[in-house]
Amino acid sequence: MKLADININAPVTIVELGCSNQLVCRRLNDLGIVEGCQVCIKQRLPFGGPITLEADGQWIAIRRKEALQIVVEAV
């Protein structure tokens, strides 16, 4: 299942980042978004806008394009 497809406030574990852009992948790693990390979506903006997720108490906004590349599994 992809990160962009989960429900709001549903906790999931990241299985694979699958970033095509190395800068985005590095940014996510620097922010603590790594494989095995538990996250949940807090906000989804309309019209293909960014997705806000929470990981370890911090809120991070990422593009929907990147969220469609991140593979997750339910906790």
Secondary structure, DSSP 4 states (H G I P E B T S, - for coil): -BGGGSPBT--EEEEE---SSHHHHHHHHHTT--TT-EEEEEEE-TTT--EEEEETTEEEEE-HHHHTT-EEEE-
